[in-house]
Amino acid sequence: MDVGFYKRLLDNCSDLIWTTDVEGRITYINNKITKFGYEMDGLIGRPMLEILNVRHMGKDRTGGPLDMGTQRKLEMVIEDKGGNPHRVVVSSSPLYDDNNNIIGVMGVLHDDTEIYSLMTKLKHEERLASLGRLATGIAHEIRNPLSSIKMNLDILGKRLSLPHQEQEHFDIAKEGVANLEKIVTEFIYYAKPMPMNMTRQDLHKTIEDTVAMARLQCDEAKLSVVLKFAETMPPVSFDKVKVQQVLLNILLNALQASKHGGTVEITTSLTQSPSRARVDVADHGEWIIEENVQFVFDPFFTTKKSGTGLGLSIVRSIMISHNGTVNIQSKHNEGTTVTLEFPIT
């Protein structure tokens, strides 16, 4: 069989396959590299680690010392040329010449991003189902008597004329009941399934409408919102009310993190493989410390004095219901960027 047959064989594989010399420079790579945003031309001779930008090194499935003469199987998160993360499994093994000398490394990369996203979604839905059952009990056991307490406090507040100090204690009690009612309501909203009214919408118009909703808060904080829209954006299928809730939550978080007179940038773009509409909301305010980033979507996790810790949990639930994703990156002295991606169908 000729060389062309073997080339077609490798190009028809679903995985990315490459070989490097002993210095890590690419000597062969199949056409699956185009899925990561790279053109085939000009890759030969470039360092492979320059192409596969490793964001996070995960589990080593083989163990043992790391050297060129051993077979390895590693889980990691890499970034494609567009900065999009991919969860992958990389297998590598040494290449030998006819004299059994190591002349390089052969690698195979399997992209598990879609499977990981599906498993994450299934786990999230299982957790939601459990929380939903718990929330039903909470609604009956807490919400109803809580409403009664609130109503009676309102009645007493209208009938009683209390001295200043006693009135302060009374107001504190009313405020505590209101905060508890808010937590219970948000928890029930987070836990129960959310019906979606999915229609094809103008994403840019929805963003503009959401910014208009937050105009008063932005003006009070002297905060500028800069919109940088992609030249073309096809209609995207989503529930406008729910997506506005997502955008408003993220925008208000950015406002709270920003310094007085700061700037928030909202940028849209289109990604390929898969085709998605991307929205980046970036502020230049306080950053989220690295050990907290992994918990920001967990229910009741918050670093705010008055927060319930459910805002971003609800954001994530809404994005999952849209078969979309939400990610956060935060850097010291640079600020925080929240990235939303919606599938384009």
C-alpha positions in Angstrom: 0.0 0.0 0.0 1.2 3.5 -0.8 1.9 6.4 1.6 -1.3 8.1 0.6 -3.3 5.2 2.0 -1.8 5.5 5.4 -2.2 9.3 5.4 -5.9 8.9 4.6 -6.1 6.3 7.3 -4.6 8.7 9.9 -6.7 11.7 8.7 -9.9 9.7 9.0 -9.3 8.9 12.6 -11.5 10.8 15.0 -8.6 11.7 17.3 -5.7 14.1 16.9 -2.5 12.2 16.1 1.0 13.6 15.9 4.7 12.8 16.2 7.6 15.0 17.5 11.3 14.7 17.5 13.4 14.5 20.7 13.2 18.2 21.1 9.4 18.3 21.0 9.1 19.8 17.5 6.3 18.4 15.3 7.3 16.0 12.5 3.8 14.9 11.6 0.3 15.9 12.5 -3.1 14.8 11.1 -5.8 17.1 9.9 -7.8 16.9 13.1 -5.7 19.8 14.3 -8.1 22.1 12.3 -10.8 21.3 14.9 -8.7 23.3 17.4 -8.5 26.4 15.1 -5.2 25.8 13.4 -4.3 25.5 9.7 -2.2 22.6 8.6 0.4 24.8 6.9 3.3 25.9 8.9 2.9 23.4 11.8 5.8 21.1 11.0 8.8 22.1 13.0 6.9 24.1 15.7 7.0 22.9 19.3 3.9 20.8 20.1 3.5 22.4 23.5 3.2 25.8 21.7 0.1 24.3 19.8 -1.5 22.5 22.8 -1.7 25.3 25.3 -2.2 23.3 28.6 -4.5 25.2 31.0 -4.7 22.5 33.6 -2.8 19.2 34.1 -5.1 16.5 35.5 -4.9 12.9 36.5 -2.0 10.7 35.3 -3.6 7.4 34.4 -0.3 5.6 34.1 1.8 6.8 37.1 5.5 6.4 37.3 8.3 8.9 36.4 7.8 11.2 33.4 10.4 10.8 30.7 10.5 10.3 26.9 11.1 6.5 27.2 7.8 5.7 28.9 4.2 5.4 27.7 1.9 8.0 29.3 -1.8 8.7 29.5 -2.8 12.1 30.9 -6.0 13.9 31.5 -5.7 17.7 31.0 -7.5 20.8 29.9 -6.1 22.6 26.9 -7.0 25.8 25.0 -7.6 25.9 21.3 -6.4 28.8 19.1 -9.6 30.7 20.0 -9.0 30.3 23.8 -11.8 27.8 24.2 -11.2 25.0 26.8 -11.2 21.3 25.9 -11.1 18.4 28.3 -8.9 15.8 26.7 -7.0 12.6 27.3 -3.5 12.5 25.8 -1.7 9.2 25.2 2.0 9.2 24.3 4.6 6.6 23.6 8.3 6.7 22.4 9.2 6.4 18.7 12.2 4.1 17.9 14.4 3.9 14.8 15.6 0.6 13.3 18.4 0.5 15.9 16.0 0.8 18.8 17.1 4.4 19.6 14.4 6.8 20.7 13.9 9.4 17.9 10.8 11.2 19.2 7.3 10.7 20.6 4.0 9.7 19.1 0.9 11.3 20.7 -2.9 10.7 20.4 -5.4 13.2 21.8 -9.0 12.2 22.4 -11.4 15.2 23.1 -13.8 14.3 25.9 -15.3 17.8 26.2 -18.8 16.9 25.0 -18.9 13.7 27.1 -17.7 15.6 30.1 -20.3 18.3 29.5 -23.0 15.7 29.3 -21.9 14.0 32.5 -21.7 17.3 34.3 -25.2 18.1 33.1 -26.5 14.8 34.2 -24.9 15.1 37.7 -26.3 18.6 37.9 -29.8 17.4 37.0 -29.6 14.6 39.6 -28.6 17.2 42.2 -31.5 19.4 41.1 -33.9 16.6 41.4 -32.8 15.9 45.0 -32.9 19.6 45.8 -36.3 19.8 44.2 -37.7 17.2 46.6 -36.1 19.0 49.5 -37.4 22.4 48.3 -41.0 21.0 48.3 -40.7 20.3 52.0 -39.1 23.6 52.7 -42.0 25.4 50.9 -44.6 23.8 53.2 -42.6 23.7 56.4 -40.9 27.1 56.3 -42.4 29.4 53.6 -46.0 29.3 54.8 -45.4 30.1 58.5 -42.7 32.6 57.4 -45.4 34.5 55.3 -47.6 34.5 58.4 -44.9 36.0 60.5 -44.2 38.6 57.9 -47.9 39.5 57.6 -48.4 39.8 61.4 -45.3 41.9 61.7 -46.6 44.3 59.1 -50.0 44.5 61.0 -48.2 45.2 64.3 -46.0 47.8 62.6 -49.1 49.7 61.6 -50.8 49.5 64.9 -47.9 50.0 67.4 -46.2 53.2 68.2 -42.8 52.1 69.6 -40.0 54.1 71.3 -37.0 54.7 69.0 -34.9 51.8 70.4 -37.7 49.2 70.4 -38.6 50.4 66.8 -35.0 49.6 65.7 -35.3 46.1 67.1 -38.7 45.7 65.4 -37.2 46.8 62.0 -34.3 44.4 62.4 -36.8 41.5 62.9 -38.8 42.6 59.8 -35.6 42.8 57.8 -34.4 39.3 59.0 -37.8 37.8 58.0 -37.5 39.5 54.5 -34.0 38.1 54.0 -35.0 34.6 55.0 -38.0 34.7 52.7 -35.7 35.8 49.9 -33.3 32.9 50.5 -36.1 30.4 50.6 -37.7 31.8 47.4 -34.3 31.7 45.5 -33.6 28.2 46.8 -36.9 26.9 45.5 -36.4 28.7 42.2 -32.9 27.2 41.9 -34.1 23.7 42.7 -37.3 23.3 40.7 -37.2 22.6 36.9 -37.5 25.7 34.9 -39.8 25.6 31.8 -38.2 27.3 28.9 -40.0 29.5 26.3 -37.4 29.0 23.5 -37.6 31.2 20.5 -35.1 32.5 18.0 -33.9 35.9 19.2 -31.6 38.7 18.4 -28.8 38.2 21.1 -27.4 41.7 20.6 -30.9 43.3 21.2 -31.4 41.2 24.3 -28.0 42.4 25.7 -28.9 46.1 24.9 -32.3 45.7 26.7 -30.6 44.1 29.7 -28.0 46.9 30.0 -30.9 49.4 29.8 -32.5 47.6 32.8 -29.4 48.2 34.8 -28.8 51.8 33.6 -29.9 53.4 37.0 -27.5 51.2 39.0 -24.7 51.9 36.5 -25.3 55.7 36.6 -25.2 55.7 40.4 -21.9 53.9 40.4 -20.5 56.1 37.5 -20.0 52.8 35.7 -19.6 52.7 31.9 -20.8 49.7 29.9 -19.0 49.3 26.6 -20.6 47.0 24.0 -18.4 45.3 21.4 -20.6 43.3 19.2 -19.6 40.9 16.5 -20.2 42.2 12.9 -22.6 39.3 12.2 -24.6 37.3 14.7 -27.2 34.8 13.5 -30.5 34.5 15.5 -30.0 32.3 18.7 -32.6 30.1 20.3 -33.2 31.1 23.9 -35.7 32.1 26.5 -35.4 35.9 26.6 -36.6 36.4 30.1 -34.2 33.8 31.5 -31.2 35.0 29.5 -31.9 38.6 30.6 -31.9 37.2 34.2 -28.5 35.7 33.5 -27.0 38.8 32.0 -28.5 41.1 34.6 -27.0 38.9 37.4 -23.6 38.9 35.8 -23.7 42.7 35.0 -24.7 43.6 38.6 -21.9 41.4 40.0 -19.5 43.2 37.7 -20.8 46.5 38.9 -20.3 45.5 42.6 -16.8 44.3 41.9 -15.8 47.4 39.9 -14.4 50.6 41.4 -16.5 53.8 41.3 -16.2 55.1 37.7 -15.0 51.8 36.3 -15.8 50.1 33.0 -17.5 46.8 32.1 -17.0 45.4 28.6 -19.6 43.1 27.0 -18.1 41.4 23.9 -19.8 39.0 21.5 -18.2 36.6 19.0 -18.9 33.4 17.1 -16.9 30.2 17.7 -16.4 27.3 15.4 -16.4 23.5 16.1 -19.0 23.6 17.6 -20.8 26.7 16.3 -21.7 28.8 19.3 -22.6 32.4 20.1 -20.2 33.7 22.8 -20.7 36.5 25.3 -17.8 37.8 27.4 -18.6 40.2 30.3 -15.4 41.6 31.7 -14.8 44.0 34.6 -11.5 45.4 35.9 -12.5 45.4 39.6 -11.8 43.0 42.5 -10.6 39.6 41.4 -11.8 36.2 42.7 -9.0 34.4 44.5 -8.0 31.2 42.7 -9.2 28.8 45.3 -12.7 30.3 45.3 -13.2 30.2 41.5 -14.1 26.5 41.5 -16.9 27.1 44.1 -18.6 30.2 42.6 -21.4 28.2 41.0 -22.1 26.1 44.2 -25.4 26.9 46.0 -24.9 29.3 49.0 -21.3 30.0 48.2 -20.7 33.7 48.5 -18.0 36.2 49.6 -20.5 39.1 49.9 -21.7 40.2 53.2 -25.3 40.4 52.0 -25.4 37.8 49.3 -27.4 34.5 49.3 -24.9 32.6 47.2 -27.6 31.5 44.7 -27.2 34.1 41.9 -24.5 32.3 40.0 -26.0 28.9 40.8 -29.2 30.0 39.1 -27.2 31.4 36.2 -25.5 28.0 35.7 -28.9 26.2 35.9 -30.3 28.5 33.2 -27.3 28.0 30.9 -27.5 24.3 31.3 -31.2 24.4 30.4 -30.1 26.1 27.2 -27.5 23.5 26.4 -25.0 26.3 26.9 -22.0 26.9 29.2 -20.8 29.5 31.7 -17.2 29.9 32.7 -15.3 32.4 34.9 -11.7 33.5 34.7 -10.3 36.0 37.2 -6.8 37.4 37.4 -5.1 39.6 40.0 -4.9 43.3 38.9 -6.9 42.5 35.7 -10.4 41.6 36.9 -12.9 39.0 36.1 -14.4 37.7 32.8 -17.6 35.6 32.7 -18.1 33.8 29.4 -21.4 32.5 28.2 -21.8 30.3 25.2 -25.1 29.4 23.4 -25.4 26.7 20.7 -26.4 27.9 17.3 -28.8 25.6 15.6 
